[in-house]
Amino acid sequence: MKRVLLVDDDVELSGMLTEYLEREGMAVVARHDGLAGVEACRAESFDIAVLDVMMPGIDGMEVLRRIRAFSRLPVLMLTARGDEVDCVVGLELGADDYVAKPCTPRELAARLRAILRRTAREDQAEGHAVDVLTVGALTMWPQERRAQWQGAPLELTSTEYSLLELLARNAGRPVSKADLSEQALGRPLARYDRSIDVHMSSIRHKLAAGDDTRAWIQTIRGLGYQFVRI
């Protein structure tokens, strides 16, 4: 049974979501303010966290910052519908995905399962024969979820790692956004979904080291992205 930390100041909504997720076979711990959410994450073990952006006191973004200081726990953000800034900032801070409120419990459960399936595959890969993926100045160790760029450690979120690994395995060939969403995010590409674009922007920034200004990840208009093979 997967353990979910739900941090939302809306007690009624939290209760409804908790009831639904528990019927779906998840164990839910609900907290109704940001500080309580951070403390719960420190004190207990969870498989994933759901953070509402708009909360009194410290908001969901600050909760995410504090969690990322000590944990790589997968995080799903609940954002205001149409507030693209929240979506972008959350992903840049290391969130794995987001759902716009108001959302249905079914939609939230589907997004959670997608992230949990991906992290389960990552866990199952640990302990298998070492697989080293090298493309130009990029070296990746998928079983360890570790990467180097130009000989230096490359710090990536779990979602960024999955996206970059998929591009690297297809270096020199374009990968569609639909395939990136299905294979790296574990869910179908949603209409008007900008999460992949935001993740790619963050990865590009991390690859732009020193005087090397080449675009290692190219945008293929109308299709998706391609990692440059040299």
Secondary structure, 3 states (H helix, E strand, C coil): CCEEEEECCCHHHHHHHHHHHHHCCCEEEEECCHHHHHHHHHHCCCCEEEEECCCCCCCHHHHHHHHHCCCCCCEEEEEECCCHHHHHHHHHCCCCEEEEECCCHHHHHHHHHHHHHHHHHHHHHCCCCCCCEEECCEEEECCCCEEEECCEECCCCHHHHHHHHHHHHCCCCCEEHHHHHHHHHCCCCCCCCCHHHHHHHHHHHHHCCCCCCCCCEEEECCCEEEECCC
